Amino acid sequence: MKAEVIIVGAGPSGLMLGHLLAQAGIDAVILERQPAQYVLSRIRAGVLEQGTVDILAQLNLDTRLQKEGLTHDFVSLTDRDRLIKIPVQELTGKHVVVYGQTEITKDLMDAAPSRGVQTIYEAADVALHDIEGTRPYVTYRKNGIEHRIDGRFIVGCDGYHGVSRQAIPACAGSSVESIYPFGWLGILADVPPCADEVVYASHDNGFALASMRSNSRSRYYLQVPTSEQIEHWPDDRIWDELKIRLGATFATSITTGPSIEKSIAPLRSFIFETMRYGSLFLAGDAAHIVPPTGAKGLNLAASDIGFLAPALIAYFREKNTIGIQAYESKALTRVWKSSRFAWYLTKLMHNFPEDGEFGRKMQIAELSYVASSRAAQTTIAENYIGLL
């Protein structure tokens, strides 16, 4: 089997790239080691920057998003009972849209067959070969039979634990990582949101976040130690703690209900600065992980595709190599900007016990500055809606 582009991973970034290439008439195939239903069942964030929305519009796959997506013109920060409501739309002329990553994946998956986006699910033992040269190929097993796909380029969209980044020799890769000393306990429940916008809360007990997936489904998070166990947090305890940390402004608006999903996720920043090696490109979580503070993960993956898709299209249509040569530099510039904002917001809103009383008072001083400064609010708003 042959394809001009072999995409490893059928998450949103892999599917977006597959659709964009198919739209341009470029032959591509997507390999995914998990069943389609497993991919669709993964629950992730869904605060979308305009660039991500634009890709779905370009693909004419934004019908449900336009109908069901929640437009946000504000983002709120709280410190105890002080509320800082940042008017994102007023300050930037743009807004973000809340539309779950699961819904994006569903839209892309549903449209794939009719648009010639070939996806092979349950592709086991995927391996990349000859990526240093111009004739790379991928092998995999399905139903016990080994298959081979020859291509011109391979794009790794297979996440942090995928095979694509691991295929790059250690001597050729360069990475930077920071591990945070806490995690996020998340709860998803079919209850109305407590606010019309995303709320980031700083409290002496720790950070909290109030978000939503729709007008009837809410997503909340609590900062917890990395050693915490999920069984120590029954639903009632989570709701009680959320009311404390989110403060009086939002406590009375919280509707409680049984959780439909609970988990604890560690927080880290990871940037693999080798986003191209020979005929292999990396995109999304295969190349970078950001803490979820600021909702940059999915948007960075979409941004990578926004740079890479036109570069590949120009190569195959015109033999123009400028875009593919510039991909790593352009993508990394945006990755570092977004990572800086996620780091800033994480440092501002979370408890870092090792920083002591001085660190906590510096957070309070910074929040006081943000509350009184239109310039500071503009900086946060510009980063929140996404920097180029």
C-alpha positions in Angstrom: 0.0 0.0 0.0 1.2 3.5 -0.8 0.1 7.0 0.5 1.7 10.4 0.1 1.3 11.1 3.8 1.0 8.5 6.6 -0.6 9.9 9.7 -0.1 8.1 13.0 -2.9 8.8 15.5 -6.6 9.5 14.9 -7.1 12.1 17.6 -8.3 15.5 16.6 -5.0 16.7 15.2 -4.6 13.5 13.1 -8.1 13.7 11.8 -7.9 17.4 11.1 -4.8 16.8 9.0 -6.3 13.9 7.2 -9.4 16.0 6.3 -7.3 19.0 5.1 -5.1 16.8 2.9 -8.1 15.0 1.5 -9.8 18.3 0.7 -6.7 19.2 -1.3 -6.7 16.0 -3.1 -3.6 14.6 -1.4 -3.5 10.8 -0.7 -3.2 10.2 3.1 -4.0 7.4 5.5 -4.4 7.5 9.2 -3.3 4.7 11.5 -4.8 4.4 15.0 -4.0 1.6 17.5 -7.2 1.9 19.4 -10.8 1.0 18.3 -12.8 4.0 17.0 -15.2 3.9 20.0 -12.3 4.1 22.4 -11.0 7.2 20.6 -14.5 8.7 20.8 -14.9 7.9 24.5 -11.9 10.0 25.6 -13.1 13.0 27.5 -10.9 16.1 27.1 -11.2 19.9 27.3 -13.1 22.0 24.8 -12.2 25.7 25.0 -11.5 26.6 21.4 -9.4 29.5 20.1 -10.5 31.1 16.9 -7.8 29.3 14.9 -9.2 25.9 15.9 -12.7 27.1 15.0 -11.4 28.4 11.6 -10.0 24.9 10.7 -13.4 23.3 11.3 -15.1 26.1 9.3 -12.6 25.5 6.4 -13.6 21.9 6.4 -17.3 22.8 6.5 -17.5 20.7 9.7 -18.7 23.5 12.0 -22.5 23.1 11.8 -22.9 21.5 15.2 -20.2 23.8 16.7 -22.1 26.9 15.5 -25.4 25.5 16.9 -24.2 24.0 20.2 -20.9 25.8 21.0 -21.0 28.3 23.8 -19.4 31.6 23.0 -17.5 33.2 25.9 -16.7 36.9 26.0 -15.3 36.8 29.5 -12.9 34.8 31.7 -13.0 35.2 35.5 -10.3 35.0 38.1 -11.2 34.8 41.8 -9.1 35.2 44.9 -11.1 34.3 48.0 -14.3 36.4 47.4 -12.7 38.9 45.0 -13.9 38.6 41.4 -11.8 39.8 38.5 -14.0 39.5 35.4 -11.8 40.0 32.3 -13.8 41.3 29.2 -12.0 39.2 26.6 -14.1 40.2 23.6 -14.0 43.9 24.5 -10.3 43.9 24.9 -9.3 41.8 21.9 -12.3 41.8 19.5 -12.3 38.0 19.7 -13.8 35.3 21.9 -13.4 31.6 22.6 -16.0 28.9 22.0 -16.7 26.0 24.4 -17.3 22.8 22.4 -16.0 19.5 23.7 -13.1 17.7 22.1 -15.2 14.6 22.0 -17.7 16.5 19.8 -14.9 17.7 17.5 -13.6 14.1 17.2 -17.1 12.8 16.5 -17.7 15.5 13.7 -14.4 14.6 12.1 -14.9 10.8 12.4 -18.5 10.9 11.1 -17.5 12.9 8.0 -14.4 10.9 7.2 -15.8 8.0 5.0 -17.7 10.3 2.7 -14.7 12.6 2.3 -12.2 10.0 1.5 -10.3 10.2 4.8 -9.0 6.7 5.2 -8.6 5.6 8.8 -7.3 2.2 9.9 -8.3 1.5 13.5 -6.9 -1.2 15.7 -3.5 -1.0 13.9 -1.2 -2.8 16.3 2.6 -2.7 16.6 3.0 0.4 14.4 6.6 1.0 13.6 8.3 3.7 11.6 11.1 2.9 9.2 13.7 4.9 7.1 12.5 8.2 8.4 15.9 9.8 7.8 15.5 9.6 4.0 12.8 10.4 1.4 11.2 7.0 1.2 9.9 6.2 4.7 7.4 3.5 5.4 5.3 2.2 8.3 4.5 -1.3 9.3 1.6 -2.5 11.5 -0.4 -5.6 12.3 -4.2 -5.9 12.0 -6.1 -9.1 12.6 -2.7 -10.9 13.0 -1.5 -9.9 9.5 1.4 -7.6 9.0 1.0 -4.7 6.6 3.3 -2.1 5.1 2.5 1.5 3.9 5.1 3.4 1.8 4.9 7.2 1.8 6.8 10.4 1.3 6.1 11.9 4.7 5.0 10.6 8.1 3.2 12.8 10.6 3.2 11.6 14.3 -0.1 12.7 16.0 0.0 9.8 18.4 0.4 11.6 21.7 3.0 11.7 24.4 3.2 7.9 24.7 3.1 7.2 21.0 5.8 5.6 18.8 6.5 8.6 16.6 8.6 10.7 18.9 10.4 7.5 20.1 11.4 6.8 16.5 13.7 9.8 16.6 17.2 8.9 17.7 18.0 10.1 21.2 21.1 12.0 19.8 18.9 14.0 17.5 16.1 14.9 19.9 16.0 17.8 22.3 13.4 18.3 25.1 12.6 20.4 28.1 10.3 19.3 30.9 8.9 20.6 34.2 6.8 18.5 36.6 4.3 20.3 38.9 4.0 19.2 42.5 0.2 18.6 42.3 -2.5 17.3 40.0 -6.1 18.1 39.0 -9.0 16.2 40.3 -11.7 16.5 37.7 -15.4 15.8 37.9 -17.9 15.8 35.0 -21.6 15.9 35.8 -24.8 16.5 33.9 -25.7 19.8 35.8 -25.9 23.4 34.6 -22.7 25.4 34.8 -22.4 27.8 37.8 -21.3 30.7 35.6 -21.5 31.9 32.0 -17.7 31.8 31.6 -14.8 29.8 32.7 -13.8 30.6 36.3 -10.2 30.2 37.7 -10.1 30.3 41.5 -7.2 30.9 43.8 -7.8 29.8 47.4 -5.7 28.9 50.5 -7.0 25.4 50.1 -5.8 25.2 46.5 -6.8 26.0 43.0 -10.3 25.3 41.5 -11.8 25.6 38.0 -15.4 25.8 36.9 -15.9 25.1 33.2 -18.6 23.5 31.1 -19.2 21.3 28.1 -22.7 22.5 27.3 -25.6 24.3 29.0 -26.4 21.1 30.8 -23.0 19.5 31.4 -20.3 20.9 33.7 -16.7 20.2 34.3 -14.9 21.2 37.5 -11.4 20.7 38.8 -9.6 20.8 42.2 -5.9 21.1 42.9 -4.8 18.0 44.9 -1.5 16.5 45.9 0.1 14.1 43.5 -0.3 11.4 46.1 -4.0 11.8 46.4 -6.3 8.8 45.7 -9.6 9.2 43.8 -11.5 7.0 46.3 -10.8 9.6 49.0 -13.0 12.0 47.1 -16.7 11.0 47.0 -18.9 13.4 45.1 -20.3 15.2 48.1 -16.7 16.1 49.3 -15.9 17.4 45.8 -19.0 19.6 45.7 -18.4 21.0 49.2 -14.8 21.8 48.4 -15.7 23.5 45.1 -18.1 25.8 47.0 -15.4 26.8 49.4 -12.7 27.4 46.8 -14.9 29.1 44.2 -16.1 31.6 46.8 -19.4 33.2 47.7 -19.9 34.6 44.2 -20.4 31.2 42.7 -21.1 28.8 45.6 -24.8 29.5 45.5 -24.9 28.9 41.8 -23.3 25.5 41.9 -25.8 22.7 41.0 -24.7 19.4 42.4 -25.3 16.0 41.0 -23.8 12.5 40.5 -20.5 12.4 38.6 -20.4 10.7 35.3 -16.6 10.7 35.2 -13.9 11.4 37.8 -10.1 11.3 37.5 -6.9 12.8 38.8 -4.4 14.0 36.2 -0.8 15.1 36.9 0.4 18.4 35.6 3.5 18.9 33.6 5.1 21.0 30.8 7.0 19.1 28.1 8.4 20.4 24.9 10.2 18.3 22.4 12.0 20.8 20.3 12.7 18.4 17.4 9.4 18.6 15.6 10.9 17.5 12.3 13.4 14.8 11.7 14.0 13.8 8.1 10.6 12.8 6.6 8.9 12.7 10.0 6.9 15.6 11.5 5.5 15.7 15.0 2.3 17.5 16.0 0.1 17.9 19.1 0.9 15.9 22.3 3.5 13.9 20.5 5.7 17.0 20.6 4.4 19.1 23.6 2.3 18.8 26.7 1.1 21.9 28.6 -0.7 22.1 31.9 -4.4 22.4 31.2 -4.5 25.9 32.9 -5.4 28.2 30.0 -6.8 25.4 27.8 -4.0 25.4 25.3 -3.4 21.6 24.6 -6.0 21.0 21.9 -5.5 24.5 20.4 -1.8 24.0 20.1 -2.4 20.7 18.3 -4.7 22.4 15.9 -2.2 25.2 15.5 0.5 22.7 14.5 -1.9 21.3 11.8 -2.6 24.8 10.7 1.1 25.3 9.9 1.8 21.8 8.6 -1.2 21.1 6.3 -0.6 24.1 3.9 3.1 23.3 4.0 2.5 19.7 2.8 -0.1 20.8 0.3 2.4 23.3 -1.2 5.0 20.6 -1.4 2.8 18.1 -3.3 1.2 20.7 -5.5 4.2 22.9 -6.4 7.2 21.1 -5.0 7.6 24.1 -2.8 9.6 23.2 0.3 9.6 26.5 2.1 6.7 25.6 4.3 8.0 22.2 5.4 11.4 23.7 6.1 9.8 26.4 8.3 7.3 24.2 10.1 9.4 23.4 13.2 10.4 27.0 13.8 6.9 28.4 13.3 5.2 25.7 15.4 7.8 26.0 18.3 7.4 29.8 18.4 3.7 29.4 19.2 4.3 26.4 21.5 6.6 28.4 23.7 4.3 31.4 23.8 1.3 29.3 24.8 3.4 27.3 27.3 4.5 30.5 28.9 0.9 31.6 29.4 -0.1 28.2 30.8 2.9 28.4 33.2 2.1 32.0 34.2 -1.6 31.1 34.9 -0.6 28.0 36.8 1.9 29.9 39.0 -0.6 32.7 39.6 -3.6 30.6 40.6 -2.2 27.4 42.3 -0.8 26.8 45.7 3.0 26.1 45.7 3.7 25.2 49.4 7.5 25.3 48.7 7.2 29.0 47.9 6.0 29.8 51.4 4.2 32.9 52.6 6.2 35.2 50.4 5.1 33.3 47.3 1.5 33.4 48.3 1.6 37.1 49.0 3.2 37.7 45.6 0.3 35.9 44.0 -2.2 38.1 45.9 -0.2 41.2 44.8 -0.3 40.1 41.2 -4.0 39.5 41.3 -4.5 42.9 42.8 -2.5 44.4 39.9 -4.6 42.4 37.4 -7.8 43.6 39.1 -6.8 47.3 38.7 -4.9 47.3 35.4 -6.6 47.3 32.0 -3.2 46.6 30.5 -2.7 43.5 32.6 -6.2 42.3 31.7 -5.5 42.9 28.0 -2.3 40.7 28.3 -4.3 37.9 29.8 -7.1 38.3 27.3 -4.7 38.2 24.3 -3.0 35.1 25.5 -6.4 33.5 26.4 -7.8 33.9 22.9 -4.5 32.7 21.4 -1.3 34.3 20.2 -0.1 33.8 16.6 
